[in-house]
């Protein structure tokens, strides 16, 4: 019979911040481009921690820690996920690409491919997450290696940015692990 794990059992499995920061991380980063909501930023930290993502790149007017609203949804993940702030999203992407990191916007475009199509050659990768209303700006798209999207089957053609990031991030991690990473 299934039994939900008790809190003390979960704590026994939990990494310390020090161990998490020293652990080999999945070669997938998130770049937050002009995200407005502090709560979305906190949620993205928490999701990045859960996936053991490489790093969070906070860009433009996206709010950065320390902020109590970010902490509320991050639940301490700002201390277990490496992150850095960049004033320019375009410059951050150019620098990532110069390091050999593939950069994909999570955006519906005329040439986007499914997030379910990642292959070993796509890694290491960084997913660009755009503004909650306007998405990823055209000048940012212009410097990305490509775009990926999440197939939509209903009436709506978008998800909340933190939900979409969770789907894409965990699919990227699954693809990396499937491909023998």
C-alpha positions, 0 to 999 in steps of 0.5 A, a space after each residue: 500500500 502506498 504511504 506518503 513519506 513523513 516530513 522527517 523521512 523527506 529531510 533525510 533525503 534532502 541535500 544541504 545547500 553546501 552539498 547541492 552547490 558542490 554537486 555536479 549539476 545538469 547542463 541546463 540553465 535558465 535565463 530570465 528575460 524581463 520577468 515582472 513577477 517576484 513570485 514567478 522568479 521565486 518559483 523559478 529558483 525553486 524549480 531550478 533547485 529541484 532539477 539541479 539546474 546549472 545556473 539562473 541568469 537574471 536579466 533586464 528588469 527581472 527582480 533579483 534576490 534578496 527580496 521577500 517576495 522571491 523568498 516566499 516562493 523560492 523557499 530557500 532555493 536562492 541559496 542552493 542555485 547558482 545565479 548571476 545578474 546581467 543588465 543586458 539579455 543580449 550580451 548575456 546570451 552572446 557570452 553564453 554562446 561564446 562558452 559553447 552553450 546552446 541558447 534556446 528561447 522558450 517561445 512560439 515562433 515560426 521555426 520553433 521545435 518541440 521541447 520533446 526534441 532535445 538531443 545530446 548535441 543540444 547540450 549544454 543548453 540555456 532556456 530563455 524565458 520571456 516576459 509574462 505578457 510579451 514573451 521573448 523580445 525579437 532582439 533576444 530571439 535574434 541572438 538565440 540558437 533557436 526556439 523550443 515550444 511546448 505543444 498546446 492542445 487546448 484553447 489557450 496557447 501559453 502557460 504561466 512562465 514558471 509552469 512552462 519553465 518547469 515543463 521545459 527544464 525537466 524535459 531537458 534534464 530527462 533528455 540529457 539523462 536519456 542520452 547518457 549524460 
